[in-house]
Protein backbone atom coordinates (compact mmCIF):
# COMPACT_ATOMS: atom_id res chain seq x y z
CA UNK A 1 0.00 0.00 0.00
CA UNK A 2 1.58 3.28 -1.06
CA UNK A 3 1.07 6.74 0.44
CA UNK A 4 -1.70 7.83 -1.96
CA UNK A 5 -3.81 4.76 -1.20
CA UNK A 6 -3.32 5.40 2.52
CA UNK A 7 -4.48 9.03 2.24
CA UNK A 8 -7.53 8.05 0.15
CA UNK A 9 -8.43 5.35 2.70
CA UNK A 10 -8.25 7.87 5.58
CA UNK A 11 -10.42 10.36 3.68
CA UNK A 12 -13.06 7.72 2.88
CA UNK A 13 -13.13 6.39 6.45
CA UNK A 14 -13.31 9.93 7.85
CA UNK A 15 -16.23 10.81 5.59
CA UNK A 16 -18.14 7.64 6.52
CA UNK A 17 -17.40 8.29 10.19
CA UNK A 18 -18.78 11.83 10.01
CA UNK A 19 -21.93 10.67 8.20
CA UNK A 20 -22.56 7.93 10.79
CA UNK A 21 -21.83 10.37 13.64
CA UNK A 22 -24.30 13.01 12.42
CA UNK A 23 -26.96 10.36 11.70
CA UNK A 24 -26.52 9.02 15.26
CA UNK A 25 -26.87 12.52 16.77
CA UNK A 26 -30.02 13.19 14.71
CA UNK A 27 -31.61 9.87 15.76
CA UNK A 28 -30.66 10.48 19.39
CA UNK A 29 -32.30 13.93 19.36
CA UNK A 30 -35.44 12.54 17.71
CA UNK A 31 -35.70 9.81 20.35
CA UNK A 32 -35.33 12.36 23.15
CA UNK A 33 -38.05 14.53 21.60
CA UNK A 34 -40.42 11.57 21.21
CA UNK A 35 -39.91 10.32 24.78
CA UNK A 36 -41.38 12.86 27.23
CA UNK A 37 -39.98 11.10 30.31
CA UNK A 38 -36.44 11.48 28.96
CA UNK A 39 -36.63 15.29 28.90
CA UNK A 40 -34.75 16.91 31.76
QUIKALIN-V87292 format. One record per run of one state. SS is the DSSP state (2 for helix, 1 for strand, 0 for the rest). FROM is the first residue (numbers start at 1). TO is the last residue. If there is no record, write none. Layout:
SS|FROM|TO  SS|FROM|TO
//
This chain:
0|1|2  2|3|34  0|35|35  2|36|38  0|39|40
//
